[in-house]
Amino acid sequence: MQGKHILLNLLHSEGVEFIFGNPGTTELPLMDAFVVENRIRYILGLNEVVVMGMADGYAQATGRLAVCNLHAAPGLGNAMGMLYNAAKAGAPILVTAGQQDMCIRLTEPLLWDDLATMARPLCKWSFEVNSLAELPRAIRRASKVALTAPTGPVFLSIPGDILTASAADLDLGQPTRIGTRMRGDADVVAAAAKLIQASVNPVIFAGDSVAKSSAHAEIIAFAEAVGAPVYLEAMANTAAFPSNHPLYGGTVPRMTPALRAVMAGHDLLISIGADLMTQSQATGIEALSPGTLVVHLDDEPWQIGKNFAATAAIQGDVKATLPELTALVAGCGDGRREGIVAKLAAVRAELLAGVDAMAGQIPLQSQPVLKLIGELLPADAIVVEELLSSGMNTVRHLVPAVAPDSWFGMRGGGIGVAIPQAAGIQLAFPGRPVVVLSGDGSAMYSAAALWTLAHYQLPVITVIFNNRGYRILKQRTRAIGGHSAETDTYVAMDIEEPAIDFMALAKAHGVLGVKADTLDAVRAAFLAALASKAPTLIEIAVERGL
Ligand SMILES: O=C(O)C(=O)c1ccccc1
């Protein structure tokens, strides 16, 4: 049997349903094998940004192994920004790239480079397969490493001659799956419980490890026992805590002065699987006030070890470990829970009243649009969010993020990821509505993903909040002062003259385009898109002012 068929057999036995790719000369043997392959679908993206983003979406949404196949050195290079995002999100992806035949390596053929070295900094394991005999063990090991907690991308460079070589009776081995429910050290759990019991006013940050561990029931029980508000981590990528729960407080700001305001009065920070305080810009202000105690539970030792001195640090799976901690602190929040709930409800009511007060404005403010979309969103929808200035810390108050698998986006911050991710997610969940919330700047990084939506008729609804520029960067420029803050002028942050014609862009890619510049028009367009089950792009001109 030829290597190309052996590779597909191996991937099939690892449970792979799709290979996201963009072919080139070094992948041609594989593409030839797909002519007779009926177990795994090849999903075409028109460049490697799209391909890697699709694999990221699929991997995060399913927790299963995603495979993406890139084309040699330039293809891997194109994918790097999205590979960075996938690495930050811990997406279990087997990234492969076609390498030139080994017999011509010495002459440095077209597109050749040391692929394994290029990919290594962003992957848990990066390796060039040297022979067909090595391929089964390389695929088994790569899959296992990607799926072992903390999960993440791995890379294999596969020279073309391995795909065309033949071998009889090659032992393909078996997939291995390592159980992830590691329970934290009981002594440290007890120490954490003591800190929590002694705390007067604790605060909880929740992060990706909660959603990945499907630990909503456990974190809700914990938060209710402790009587503490729960905020999502700064680059909140998942619905780590249901946004409709009375203890939900919002998302942690990415600027330390605002973060300090959230933290004011709290003597204990409890991080449940949250990356502590990813910041957007240096402000000269420390994230935590001196003396703040930290309890940190995560399955990722890297996150625990990264920045802050945790008074009690527990490595363990959230779902497996949290019940033990909850049992030890049961009742300690009884005296304060109602007060915290009332305070959070007041903050939310004020926010919603402010949003309602903006509802009549034209151009539309993004917040009333988000609130409307939140009201129209079906309960089983999956949101892929890439809103920077239009979303900020309030978006989940307006568009509910309830189930752990209902919300994705932005963990890495490399923009352009949302539309490709949505394609991968829609393939994984064909029956669920998938809605992209994106800015115009982000959408332009990977607009070619629209073609994939059209080609495979993936009914993703792509909502573009068009402020005709990089409004987040204008805001961040203001924050550093200088000429821009005084004069309200910004260099290279406007996308106009010409303005992007999103209707033409949609049409060019085979997607239905609808412009909606009033709330009534947004409602009509969104409901029509949901009913049509056809990929639709809705462009909304939103306020450009800062
Ligand atoms: O939202 C931010 O913190 C931010 O400044 C930013 C800007 C561009 C991409 C990602 C984040």
The ligand as a Gaussian input file, in Angstrom:
#p B3LYP/6-31G(d) Opt

LIG

0 1
 O       -8.614000      44.614000      22.576000
 C       -7.439000      44.773000      22.876000
 O       -7.026000      44.651000      24.001000
 C       -6.512000      45.185000      21.841000
 O       -5.926000      46.213000      21.980000
 C       -6.352000      44.373000      20.661000
 C       -6.055000      44.990000      19.448000
 C       -5.901000      44.211000      18.308000
 C       -6.044000      42.843000      18.362000
 C       -6.336000      42.241000      19.567000
 C       -6.503000      43.002000      20.715000

